[in-house]
Amino acid sequence: MRDNRHQPRKRSKKSSQPRIIDGGYYGGHELTIGDSDSLSAWGGQKGSSKYVEELQKDLLKLGYWISDPETDSGMKVDGIFGPALKGAVKTFQVEENLKKTSIVDSETAKKIKESTTNSNFKRKGIKNNNGIFIQLPPSTDYKVEGYSYEGNNREGILDHIWGTDALVNMLTATAKSWNNGGKDKLRINDMSLYKGGILYYTDKRAHTYHRKGTSVDLASWKYCNTTVKSFIKEDALELAKSLVQNGARIILFNCKYVIDNCDKVHACATHDNHMHVETEIISYHPGKACADCIIANCDYRPGREKADATKNPA
């Protein structure tokens, strides 16, 4: 008898069957990464339409980032199903409790279309040990820098920009009024991960409050960085007051001018180059205001006064 145990197995040919979905959504094509309107290819089929672009516009309408934040503010419609759109689809599936395939199958396509026609639609967010976290929506009112679907993310979901409803509402309201006032767009840095937990570049002792979804770091140089010559203390104060008006409970920032004129602002070690903004009351380690400020003509510079450590957040 011939011994076939060591003979190579014949590989089965990859199926070239078109991927069809129910309901006729997106031309009846199952959309997945690699599909492209410019190549007229969707779900293994050829044709002439803009089904990926249609999907992008639908998800954008629902408040999802369809491109990386630094690419057209997360709102680039290009007809290409790449990593960003794949991540947006998966985020939608997670929030809507669908199978997490990152593929627009019949169930996902139907749910997306139903949501776009629902005038009361609101993203459900993702539940974790700290409650329900909402993702900051894409907008031209602010800049989100340093994060991408293929970079700082978990499981293909755009991370670092999640928080409670109160935090997201405070940010969007402040950024809108600030942008309408003709100021430079706010630069939004760390918020929280969608599952809570430790930010990737920190250890267990750092960024404790960024796990709770109640905090954000703002890093706009003109308004939040006392270590650069372009810093404008009057604008920093105006920003702090706007944040408080929209729900901020504590702001940690080492500029004594701002501290003395806004009772929610406090000095804290290392907070010379950004504002740490909280929508909940927290404890903090008092620091020295003006420590690293380089503005020569500032009224507060000569004294290098110590921040008022008796200012208790309440």
C-alpha positions as CSV (number, residue, x, y, z in Angstrom):
1,M,0.0,0.0,0.0
2,R,1.3,3.5,-0.9
3,D,2.2,5.6,2.2
4,N,0.6,9.1,1.7
5,R,1.3,10.3,5.2
6,H,4.1,12.6,4.1
7,Q,2.6,13.8,0.9
8,P,1.8,17.5,0.8
9,R,-1.9,18.4,1.1
10,K,-3.6,20.0,-1.8
11,R,-4.7,23.5,-0.9
12,S,-8.3,24.4,-1.6
13,K,-8.8,27.3,-3.9
14,K,-10.0,30.5,-2.3
15,S,-13.7,31.0,-2.9
16,S,-14.4,33.7,-5.5
17,Q,-18.1,33.7,-4.8
18,P,-19.5,37.2,-4.4
19,R,-20.4,38.2,-0.9
20,I,-24.1,39.2,-1.0
21,I,-26.1,40.7,1.9
22,D,-29.9,40.8,2.5
23,G,-32.0,44.0,2.2
24,G,-30.2,45.5,-0.8
25,Y,-28.1,47.8,1.4
26,Y,-25.0,49.1,-0.3
27,G,-26.0,47.5,-3.5
28,G,-26.4,44.2,-1.8
29,H,-22.6,43.9,-1.3
30,E,-20.9,42.7,1.9
31,L,-18.3,45.4,2.5
32,T,-14.9,44.7,4.1
33,I,-11.4,46.0,4.1
34,G,-9.9,46.2,0.7
35,D,-13.1,47.2,-1.0
36,S,-12.8,50.4,-3.1
37,D,-15.1,52.6,-5.1
38,S,-12.3,53.7,-7.3
39,L,-11.6,50.1,-8.2
40,S,-15.3,49.3,-8.5
41,A,-14.9,46.3,-6.3
42,W,-17.1,45.4,-3.4
43,G,-17.8,42.1,-1.8
44,G,-15.9,40.3,-4.6
45,Q,-18.1,41.9,-7.2
46,K,-17.5,44.5,-9.9
47,G,-19.8,47.4,-10.8
48,S,-20.1,51.2,-11.0
49,S,-21.2,53.0,-7.9
50,K,-20.0,54.5,-4.6
51,Y,-21.0,52.0,-1.9
52,V,-18.0,52.5,0.4
53,E,-18.5,56.3,0.2
54,E,-22.1,55.7,1.1
55,L,-21.0,53.6,4.2
56,Q,-18.5,56.3,5.2
57,K,-21.2,59.0,5.1
58,D,-23.6,56.9,7.1
59,L,-21.1,56.3,9.9
60,L,-20.0,59.9,9.9
61,K,-23.6,61.0,10.3
62,L,-23.9,58.7,13.3
63,G,-20.8,60.3,14.9
64,Y,-18.0,57.8,14.1
65,W,-14.4,58.6,13.1
66,I,-14.1,57.3,9.5
67,S,-10.5,58.4,9.1
68,D,-7.6,59.1,11.5
69,P,-8.1,62.3,13.6
70,E,-5.2,64.1,11.8
71,T,-6.7,63.3,8.4
72,D,-9.5,65.8,7.6
73,S,-10.5,65.8,11.3
74,G,-11.5,62.1,11.1
75,M,-14.1,62.9,8.5
76,K,-12.4,62.0,5.2
77,V,-14.7,60.4,2.7
78,D,-12.6,58.7,0.0
79,G,-14.4,55.6,-1.0
80,I,-11.7,53.3,0.3
81,F,-12.4,50.6,3.0
82,G,-9.1,50.9,4.9
83,P,-8.1,50.3,8.6
84,A,-9.9,53.4,9.8
85,L,-13.2,52.5,8.3
86,K,-12.7,48.9,9.5
87,G,-12.2,50.3,13.0
88,A,-15.3,52.5,12.7
89,V,-17.4,49.5,11.7
90,K,-16.1,47.5,14.6
91,T,-16.8,50.3,17.1
92,F,-20.4,50.5,15.8
93,Q,-20.7,46.7,16.2
94,V,-19.4,46.8,19.8
95,E,-21.8,49.6,20.8
96,E,-24.8,47.9,19.1
97,N,-24.0,44.5,20.5
98,L,-23.5,42.9,17.1
99,K,-20.9,40.3,16.0
100,K,-17.5,42.0,16.1
101,T,-16.3,41.1,12.6
102,S,-15.4,44.6,11.2
103,I,-17.3,43.5,8.1
104,V,-20.6,45.1,7.0
105,D,-22.7,42.0,6.7
106,S,-26.5,41.9,6.5
107,E,-27.1,42.5,10.2
108,T,-24.6,45.3,10.5
109,A,-25.8,47.0,7.2
110,K,-29.4,46.9,8.3
111,K,-28.6,48.3,11.8
112,I,-26.5,51.2,10.3
113,K,-29.3,52.1,7.9
114,E,-32.0,51.9,10.6
115,S,-29.8,54.2,12.8
116,T,-29.4,56.8,10.1
117,T,-33.1,57.2,9.7
118,N,-33.7,57.4,13.5
119,S,-33.8,61.1,14.4
120,N,-33.3,60.2,18.0
121,F,-30.2,58.1,17.4
122,K,-27.4,58.5,20.0
123,R,-24.3,56.4,20.2
124,K,-24.7,54.0,23.1
125,G,-21.0,54.1,24.2
126,I,-19.2,51.2,25.8
127,K,-19.7,49.9,29.3
128,N,-16.7,49.2,31.5
129,N,-16.0,49.1,35.3
130,N,-16.3,52.9,35.6
131,G,-19.6,53.2,33.8
132,I,-20.5,54.0,30.2
133,F,-17.8,55.8,28.2
134,I,-18.7,57.8,25.1
135,Q,-16.2,58.5,22.3
136,L,-15.5,62.1,21.5
137,P,-17.1,62.7,18.1
138,P,-15.2,63.9,15.0
139,S,-15.4,67.7,14.6
140,T,-13.7,70.6,12.9
141,D,-14.0,72.5,16.2
142,Y,-10.9,70.9,17.7
143,K,-7.7,68.9,17.0
144,V,-7.0,65.4,18.2
145,E,-3.4,64.7,17.7
146,G,-1.1,61.6,18.1
147,Y,-3.7,58.9,17.9
148,S,-4.7,56.6,15.0
149,Y,-6.6,53.4,14.3
150,E,-3.4,51.6,13.6
151,G,-1.3,53.2,16.3
152,N,-2.6,53.9,19.8
153,N,-5.6,51.6,19.8
154,R,-6.9,48.4,21.1
155,E,-8.6,45.8,19.0
156,G,-8.8,48.2,16.1
157,I,-10.9,50.8,18.0
158,L,-9.7,54.4,18.1
159,D,-8.8,54.8,21.7
160,H,-7.6,57.5,24.2
161,I,-10.6,59.8,23.4
162,W,-13.4,58.3,25.5
163,G,-15.1,59.6,28.6
164,T,-18.3,60.2,30.4
165,D,-21.2,62.1,28.8
166,A,-20.4,65.0,31.1
167,L,-16.8,65.2,29.9
168,V,-17.6,64.9,26.2
169,N,-20.4,67.5,26.4
170,M,-18.1,69.9,28.3
171,L,-15.4,69.5,25.6
172,T,-17.7,69.8,22.5
173,A,-19.5,72.9,24.0
174,T,-16.3,74.7,25.0
175,A,-14.6,73.9,21.7
176,K,-17.6,75.1,19.6
177,S,-17.8,78.5,21.4
178,W,-14.0,78.9,21.4
179,N,-13.8,78.2,17.7
180,N,-16.7,80.5,17.0
181,G,-14.8,83.2,18.8
182,G,-12.0,83.1,16.3
183,K,-9.4,81.5,18.5
184,D,-7.0,78.7,17.5
185,K,-8.6,75.3,17.7
186,L,-8.2,73.5,21.0
187,R,-5.7,70.6,21.0
188,I,-7.2,67.6,22.8
189,N,-4.8,65.1,24.2
190,D,-5.4,62.3,26.7
191,M,-8.9,61.4,27.8
192,S,-9.6,57.8,28.7
193,L,-9.4,54.4,27.1
194,Y,-12.7,52.9,26.1
195,K,-12.2,50.0,28.6
196,G,-10.7,52.3,31.2
197,G,-7.4,51.1,32.5
198,I,-3.9,52.4,32.2
199,L,-2.8,54.5,29.3
200,Y,-0.2,52.7,27.1
201,Y,2.8,54.9,27.9
202,T,2.3,55.1,31.6
203,D,2.9,52.9,34.6
204,K,0.3,51.9,37.2
205,R,1.1,55.0,39.3
206,A,0.5,57.6,36.5
207,H,-2.6,59.1,35.0
208,T,-4.8,57.6,37.7
209,Y,-7.7,59.9,36.9
210,H,-7.6,59.2,33.2
211,R,-9.0,55.8,33.9
212,K,-12.3,57.2,35.2
213,G,-13.5,59.0,32.1
214,T,-13.8,62.3,33.9
215,S,-10.6,64.1,32.7
216,V,-8.9,65.5,29.7
217,D,-5.5,67.1,29.0
218,L,-5.6,70.2,26.8
219,A,-2.2,71.2,25.2
220,S,-2.8,74.2,23.0
221,W,0.4,76.2,23.2
222,K,-1.1,79.7,23.2
223,Y,-3.6,78.9,26.0
224,C,-2.2,75.9,27.9
225,N,1.6,76.1,27.9
226,T,3.5,78.5,30.1
227,T,6.9,77.3,28.8
228,V,6.6,78.9,25.4
229,K,6.7,82.5,24.3
230,S,3.4,82.4,22.4
231,F,1.5,81.7,25.7
232,I,-1.2,84.3,26.4
233,K,-2.3,84.3,30.0
234,E,-5.5,86.4,29.3
235,D,-6.6,83.8,26.8
236,A,-5.7,81.0,29.2
237,L,-8.0,82.6,31.8
238,E,-10.8,83.0,29.2
239,L,-10.5,79.3,28.3
240,A,-10.5,78.2,31.9
241,K,-13.7,80.2,32.6
242,S,-15.4,78.7,29.5
243,L,-14.5,75.2,30.7
244,V,-15.9,75.9,34.1
245,Q,-19.1,77.4,32.5
246,N,-19.5,74.1,30.6
247,G,-19.0,71.8,33.5
248,A,-15.4,71.7,34.6
249,R,-15.1,71.2,38.4
250,I,-11.3,71.4,38.7
251,I,-8.5,72.6,36.4
252,L,-4.9,71.9,37.2
253,F,-2.6,74.5,35.6
254,N,0.5,76.3,36.8
255,C,-0.3,79.9,35.9
256,K,-0.8,82.1,38.9
257,Y,-2.6,84.8,36.9
258,V,-5.2,82.2,35.9
259,I,-5.3,80.6,39.4
260,D,-6.0,84.0,41.1
261,N,-8.8,84.9,38.7
262,C,-10.6,81.6,38.5
263,D,-11.4,79.7,41.7
264,K,-11.6,76.3,40.0
265,V,-7.9,76.5,38.8
266,H,-5.1,75.1,41.0
267,A,-1.4,74.6,40.7
268,C,-0.1,71.0,40.5
269,A,3.3,69.6,39.9
270,T,4.3,69.1,36.2
271,H,1.2,71.0,34.9
272,D,3.1,73.9,33.2
273,N,2.6,72.8,29.6
274,H,-1.0,71.6,29.7
275,M,-4.4,72.0,31.4
276,H,-5.7,68.9,33.2
277,V,-9.5,69.4,33.3
278,E,-11.8,67.4,35.5
279,T,-15.6,67.1,35.6
280,E,-15.4,65.6,39.1
281,I,-13.8,66.8,42.3
282,I,-10.4,65.1,42.9
283,S,-7.5,65.4,45.3
284,Y,-4.2,66.6,43.8
285,H,-0.6,67.4,44.8
286,P,-0.1,71.2,45.0
287,G,2.7,72.6,43.0
288,K,4.4,76.0,42.4
289,A,2.7,78.3,40.0
290,C,5.0,80.2,37.5
291,A,7.7,77.6,38.0
292,D,8.6,77.2,34.4
293,C,6.9,80.3,32.9
294,I,9.2,82.2,30.5
295,I,7.1,85.3,29.8
296,A,9.3,88.2,30.7
297,N,6.5,90.8,30.9
298,C,4.1,88.9,33.0
299,D,2.9,90.8,36.2
300,Y,3.4,87.7,38.2
301,R,6.9,86.8,37.1
302,P,9.0,88.8,39.6
303,G,7.7,87.2,42.8
304,R,7.6,83.6,41.5
305,E,5.0,83.2,44.2
306,K,3.9,79.9,45.5
307,A,0.4,78.8,44.6
308,D,-2.2,79.2,47.2
309,A,-2.1,75.7,48.7
310,T,-5.1,76.6,50.9
311,K,-7.4,76.8,47.9
312,N,-9.5,73.7,48.5
313,P,-11.6,72.4,45.6
314,A,-15.2,72.2,46.8
